[in-house]
């Protein structure tokens, strides 16, 4: 099974109902020959039915002794197809937010086009053109409906209805003199909708209680012309400012420089005032500390400048409560040898529009 969770949002049904509602309660006025005064007013009935079935009802007598025929003008409509619309495909990383009884949850959607035909049945040309003129001005070429998906709490979807074509068909126009002529107008529409998947329950949805963002600066080699080296197999920690080299001894060194910054946790080192060419897969040594490491790569690392952590305040707040946020900003040097890499910790408490700095 695609999903072990049963769901039915009634999207198709609601769009069909909304489409039919647009053409409900249409009226046809008939005038005298001069067109100056109204002589008759007709409410045009609307039903859900295909053209062929509806046309048979207007032209045939299933009981052989028909005493009352179907009154024209009348209208019917039907949904003819549902097709996938790849042009409206959203990124997989974009998720819409639905809501259960007390929790916002992410839901998936897929774009589909629903095709509709609207049929107008009339006896004379004037009646047909009058009804057509009451419809066409609203579509240029689309008319947008807002569909309330009550099964997905607080989610209202705008569905454009696009008028694709208008055609006319005459039936029994050249038949026997006593045959009744029927003029059928066919209007084709496309409803651009979305189909939604199941809504995760509050019990299975994971709530986000903390957000962490890291801020990095660009590679120092690009900014200062320094070399960034990634190391491994270190025997000790380097010291900021000490001289380092590659080679058997300092006097025989093939490359030398000074430690501009050192990250003992991630084994990253920045070397300035370089003389010679540092090589990967070669040992690097410190003159003061005697530390020795193997260079894994050169000039590929970026360094963290700050870490921003955001948590709800209070931490026990319910998803339906009004609550603020506590923002913790940890500032880093370009590289630090501290165990937790923290130089300064700034805590900012945000409640509504009030920002207070607790410590800096």
Secondary structure, DSSP 4 states (H G I P E B T S, - for coil): ---SS-----HHHHHHHHHHHHTTT-EEEEE-TTSSSEEEEEE-EEEE--HHHHHHHHH--TTS--SSPPPSSEEEEEEEEEEE-GGGPPPTT--EEEE-SS-EEEE-EEEEEEEEEEEEEESSHHHHHHHHHHHHTT-SSEEEEEEE-TTSTT-EEEEEEEEEEEEEEEESTTS-TTSPPEEEEEEEEEEEEEEE-PPPPTTTSPP--EEEEEEEE--HHHHHS-EEEEEES-SS---TT-EEEESSSSTT-SEEEEEEEEETTTTEEEEEEEEE---TTSEEEETTT--EEEEEEES---EEEEEEEEEEESTT--TTS--EEEEEEEE--SS--STT--SEEEEEEEETTEEEEEE-
